[in-house]
């Protein structure tokens, strides 16, 4: 059974986030895994590229 405390709160374990225009992209908090581990750094590895609408480009 999955421990509810380890599921990413940002994407609710899905690994994907959706913006207001329903574009889906990889969760930047958990890196797309849907799971968080204690002591894991939640900051992005580097600068993220965005388009004119401020959407993250992968």
N, C-alpha and C positions, 0 to 999 in steps of 0.2 A: 504494500500500500504506500502511496506517495504521501510524504509528510507535507501538510499544507503550509508549514513555515518555510519550506524550501522552494515553493513555487514563486516565480517572478510576479511581483505585484503590478508591474507596469503593463504586462501583456497577459496576465492571468494564466500563464503556462502555455500559451499558444505559440510563442516565439515570434509573433507578428504584431505590428501596431498598424492602426488605420487612421488616416487623417480625415478632416471634415469633408473631403471630396471622395472618400472611400478608396484612396490609393493605399495599398498595403505595402509595408516594408519591414525589414528585419528589425526586431526589437534592439535598440541600442543599449539597453540596460543589461540584459542577459546574453546578448550576442546571438539570439535566435534559438537558444537551447530550451527556454521556458523554465529553467531551474536556476536558482541562486544558491551559492554555497557560502557559508560563513567565512568572512575574511576576504572575499573576492572583491576586487576593485570594480566599482560600477561606473567609473569614468571611462569615456571612449578612449581608444588607443591613440588617436591622433585627431587632427582637424577634419571635420566632416564637410563634404561638398554639398551645397544646396543649390536649387534652381531659383528662378525669380519668385516663385510662390513659397519659398522657404521649405521645400520638400527635400528630404535627404536623398542624395544620389549615391547609388551603390556602384 
